[in-house]
Amino acid sequence: MIRGIYRKENKNGSRFLTIGTFDGVHLGHQLLFKQLKKMRKDSEDLISVVTFEPHPRIFFKSIENLSLITIIEERIRLLLEHVDEVIVLQFDESLSKLTPEEFINFLCSNFKINTIVEGENFHFGRKKGGDVNLLKELGNKFGFNVDIANLYIFDGVPISSSRIRRLIISGKIDEANKLLGWDFFVSGEVIHGDRIGTFLGFPTANLRLPEYKIVPQSGVYSAEVEIAGERYLGALNIGVKPTVGGKRRSIEVHVINFEGNLYQEVITVYFKSKIRDEIKFDSIAALKKQIKLDIENIVRTSNREKV
């Protein structure tokens, strides 16, 4: 059932841990990590996260076409910015059938646990049969402490991964980034496109994204592009390119002031904000004029933010 254990450094000791899917590693999740660190104090014990792959909702197909803010590799990397250890459990039929007590027994049999911290809406075990009250009872039985953290409320509503997914899908990147505590990003291999960007005078890198990665609605976005450790401004387009008769949806980015061949390179694009919707222009000349204005707008905004 244990798919992998990832650590920043080798440490021994018991664990102060939290359990969840942690899609997005958002501010609500980060509140749990801060609570774990506060409770650990200055001990050498591990701050640990137990998470699952695949996402339980993907395994159960409970939400059709569920897309994730962070695929597992991204989630592990982000989690290790906040905790010492990430334990990934393979979410399969056998794990899904464990009762709440069987699940906790499995964890306690494999890991020395000092404390578990969860949000007040935490559920676990088969059919989400366990809640925080049962977790406290099991803590008494198996010999670990339980602490329940308040939910992180933003604009009167608890922060949740599903709330952030809705914001991303609707193109409200600014709002999503506030709830995440970091800039939403996509990473992917640069693949051959139809070279329309080059034809227009604005060459683009076309991205192949991992399965289940969430993609914002069609439109033009300001972005930062990370290439071999360096950051560049970018103008990113998501859509079908209707002005040139496109039919297939793609995601491509023009890297501002960059020269070089990115084919088969893996790059990361950090979304800043949506500039405009995708538009079908009356002519290629009008499209080129608008792209030039988009790039000028992105550069101007970036320069203003640096002041």
C-alpha positions in Angstrom: 0.0 0.0 0.0 3.0 2.3 0.5 3.8 3.7 -2.9 6.7 5.9 -1.8 8.3 7.9 1.0 10.0 11.2 0.2 12.1 13.2 2.6 14.2 16.4 2.6 16.7 14.7 4.8 17.1 11.5 6.8 15.7 11.8 10.3 14.5 9.5 13.0 11.8 10.0 15.6 8.1 9.8 15.8 5.7 11.7 13.5 3.5 14.7 13.8 1.4 14.1 10.7 -1.7 15.1 8.7 -3.6 13.0 6.2 -5.3 14.1 3.0 -5.2 14.5 -0.7 -3.8 18.0 -0.5 -4.5 18.9 -4.1 -3.1 22.4 -4.6 -1.2 22.5 -1.2 -3.2 25.7 -0.6 -3.3 28.1 2.4 -5.8 25.9 4.2 -3.4 23.0 4.0 -0.5 25.2 5.0 -2.4 26.1 8.1 -2.3 22.4 9.1 1.5 22.3 8.5 2.0 25.4 10.7 0.0 23.8 13.5 2.1 20.6 13.3 5.3 22.6 13.6 3.9 24.5 16.5 3.0 21.3 18.3 6.4 19.6 17.5 8.2 22.6 19.1 12.0 22.0 19.0 12.0 18.2 18.9 13.7 16.1 16.2 10.4 14.4 15.3 9.2 14.5 11.7 6.5 16.7 10.3 4.9 14.2 7.9 2.1 14.2 5.3 0.1 11.1 4.3 -1.4 11.5 0.8 -2.8 9.2 -1.9 -2.2 8.4 -5.6 -4.3 8.3 -7.6 -6.7 10.9 -6.1 -9.6 8.9 -4.5 -12.2 10.8 -6.6 -10.3 9.7 -9.8 -10.2 6.1 -8.5 -13.9 6.1 -7.7 -14.8 8.2 -10.8 -17.0 10.1 -8.4 -16.5 13.3 -10.4 -16.5 13.0 -14.2 -13.3 14.3 -15.8 -11.8 15.5 -12.5 -8.7 17.6 -13.2 -6.1 18.3 -10.5 -4.4 21.5 -9.5 -1.3 19.5 -8.8 -0.4 16.1 -10.1 1.4 13.8 -7.7 5.0 14.9 -8.6 4.1 18.5 -8.2 2.3 17.9 -5.0 5.2 16.1 -3.4 7.6 19.0 -4.4 5.3 21.6 -3.0 4.6 19.6 0.2 8.3 19.2 0.9 8.6 23.0 1.0 6.5 22.8 4.2 7.1 19.4 5.8 10.0 16.9 6.4 8.4 13.8 4.8 5.7 12.9 2.3 4.2 9.3 2.5 2.3 8.4 -0.6 -0.2 5.5 -0.3 -1.3 3.6 -3.4 -5.1 4.2 -3.4 -6.5 1.0 -4.7 -9.4 -1.3 -4.0 -7.8 -2.9 -0.9 -7.0 0.5 0.7 -10.5 1.9 -0.2 -12.1 -1.0 1.7 -10.3 -0.4 5.0 -12.6 0.7 7.8 -11.6 3.9 9.6 -10.1 1.8 12.4 -8.3 -0.6 10.0 -6.8 2.4 8.2 -5.5 4.0 11.4 -4.2 0.6 12.6 -2.3 0.3 9.2 -0.7 3.7 9.8 0.2 2.9 13.4 1.6 -0.5 12.4 4.0 1.1 9.9 4.8 4.4 11.5 5.5 5.7 15.0 2.9 8.5 15.4 2.9 11.1 18.1 0.2 13.5 16.9 -2.3 13.8 14.0 -3.6 17.2 13.1 -6.7 17.5 10.8 -9.3 20.1 9.8 -12.7 19.9 11.4 -14.3 18.5 8.2 -11.8 15.6 8.0 -13.3 12.2 7.0 -11.4 8.9 6.5 -11.8 5.2 5.9 -14.3 3.2 3.8 -17.0 5.5 2.4 -15.6 8.3 4.5 -17.0 6.6 7.6 -14.6 8.2 10.1 -14.8 11.8 11.3 -12.8 13.8 13.8 -14.7 12.5 16.8 -13.8 8.9 15.8 -10.2 10.0 15.2 -10.0 11.2 18.8 -11.3 7.8 20.0 -8.8 6.0 17.9 -6.1 8.2 19.2 -6.9 7.1 22.7 -6.9 3.5 21.6 -3.7 3.5 19.6 -1.8 6.0 21.7 -1.4 9.2 19.7 -2.6 12.8 20.2 -5.3 14.4 18.0 -5.6 18.1 17.4 -8.4 19.7 15.2 -7.5 22.9 13.4 -10.0 25.5 12.3 -10.8 25.9 8.6 -9.0 28.7 6.8 -11.8 31.2 5.9 -11.3 33.6 3.0 -13.9 36.1 2.0 -16.4 34.3 4.3 -15.9 30.9 2.7 -13.5 28.1 3.7 -10.6 27.5 1.3 -10.9 24.2 -0.5 -9.3 22.5 -3.5 -12.7 22.3 -5.3 -13.2 26.1 -4.8 -9.8 26.8 -6.3 -10.4 24.4 -9.2 -13.6 26.3 -10.1 -11.6 29.6 -10.1 -8.9 28.2 -12.3 -11.3 26.6 -14.8 -13.2 29.9 -15.0 -10.0 31.8 -15.7 -10.0 33.7 -12.3 -6.3 33.1 -11.9 -5.7 36.1 -9.6 -8.2 34.8 -7.1 -6.9 31.3 -7.3 -3.4 32.4 -6.7 -4.4 34.2 -3.5 -6.0 31.0 -2.1 -3.1 28.9 -3.2 -0.4 31.1 -1.7 1.6 30.5 -4.8 1.2 31.1 -8.6 -0.6 28.3 -10.4 1.6 26.6 -12.9 1.7 23.9 -15.6 4.8 22.0 -16.6 5.1 20.1 -19.8 7.2 19.0 -22.7 7.5 21.4 -25.7 6.1 19.6 -28.8 5.7 20.5 -32.4 2.8 22.8 -33.2 1.4 24.2 -36.4 4.0 27.1 -36.4 1.2 29.7 -36.7 3.0 31.8 -34.0 6.2 31.8 -36.1 4.2 32.8 -39.2 2.7 35.7 -37.2 6.1 36.8 -36.0 5.6 35.6 -32.4 7.0 32.0 -32.1 5.4 29.9 -29.4 6.2 26.8 -27.4 3.3 24.3 -27.6 3.0 22.2 -24.4 2.0 18.6 -23.8 0.5 18.5 -20.3 0.3 15.5 -18.0 -2.9 13.5 -17.7 -5.5 15.0 -15.2 -3.7 18.4 -15.0 -6.3 21.2 -14.8 -6.3 23.8 -17.6 -7.9 27.2 -17.3 -10.6 28.4 -19.7 -9.6 29.6 -23.2 -8.0 33.0 -23.4 -4.8 35.0 -23.2 -2.8 35.1 -19.9 0.2 36.9 -18.6 2.7 34.5 -17.3 6.3 33.8 -16.3 8.1 30.9 -18.0 10.9 29.0 -16.3 13.5 27.6 -18.7 16.6 25.8 -17.3 16.3 27.7 -14.0 15.8 31.2 -15.6 12.5 33.1 -15.6 11.1 35.0 -18.6 7.9 36.9 -19.2 5.4 35.1 -21.3 2.2 35.6 -23.2 0.2 32.4 -23.0 -2.7 31.4 -25.2 -5.2 28.7 -24.5 -7.7 27.9 -27.2 -8.4 26.8 -30.8 -7.0 29.9 -32.6 -10.3 30.7 -34.4 -8.8 33.5 -36.6 -6.7 31.0 -38.5 -9.4 28.3 -38.6 -8.1 26.2 -35.8 -10.3 23.4 -34.3 -8.1 21.7 -31.8 -7.6 23.3 -28.3 -4.0 23.8 -27.4 -1.8 25.6 -24.8 1.1 27.6 -26.1 3.3 30.4 -24.8 5.4 33.1 -26.5 8.5 33.6 -24.3 9.3 37.3 -24.4 12.9 38.2 -25.2 13.9 34.6 -25.6 15.8 33.1 -28.5 16.5 29.4 -28.8 15.0 26.1 -29.6 12.7 24.7 -26.9 11.6 21.6 -28.7 11.4 18.5 -26.4 12.5 20.7 -23.4 10.3 20.6 -20.3 9.3 24.1 -19.2 7.1 25.5 -16.4 4.6 28.3 -17.0 3.4 30.3 -14.0 0.0 32.0 -14.6 -0.3 35.6 -13.4 -3.6 36.8 -14.7 -6.1 36.6 -17.6 -5.7 39.4 -20.1 -8.6 38.8 -22.4 -10.9 36.1 -23.9 -10.0 34.3 -27.1 -11.3 36.3 -30.0 -11.9 35.6 -33.7 -10.4 38.6 -35.5 -11.5 39.9 -38.9 -8.0 39.6 -40.3 -4.5 38.2 -39.6 -3.3 41.9 -39.5 -5.7 42.6 -36.7 -4.6 39.5 -34.8 -0.9 40.5 -35.1 -1.8 44.0 -33.8 -3.6 42.6 -30.8 -0.8 40.1 -29.9 1.7 43.0 -30.0 -0.6 45.0 -27.7 -0.9 42.0 -25.3 2.8 41.6 -25.1 3.3 45.4 -24.4 0.6 45.2 -21.7 2.4 42.2 -20.0 5.7 44.0 -20.1 4.2 47.2 -18.8 2.4 45.5 -16.0 5.5 43.6 -15.0 7.6 46.7 -14.9 5.0 48.5 -12.8 5.0 45.6 -10.3 8.8 45.8 -9.9 8.7 49.5 -8.9 
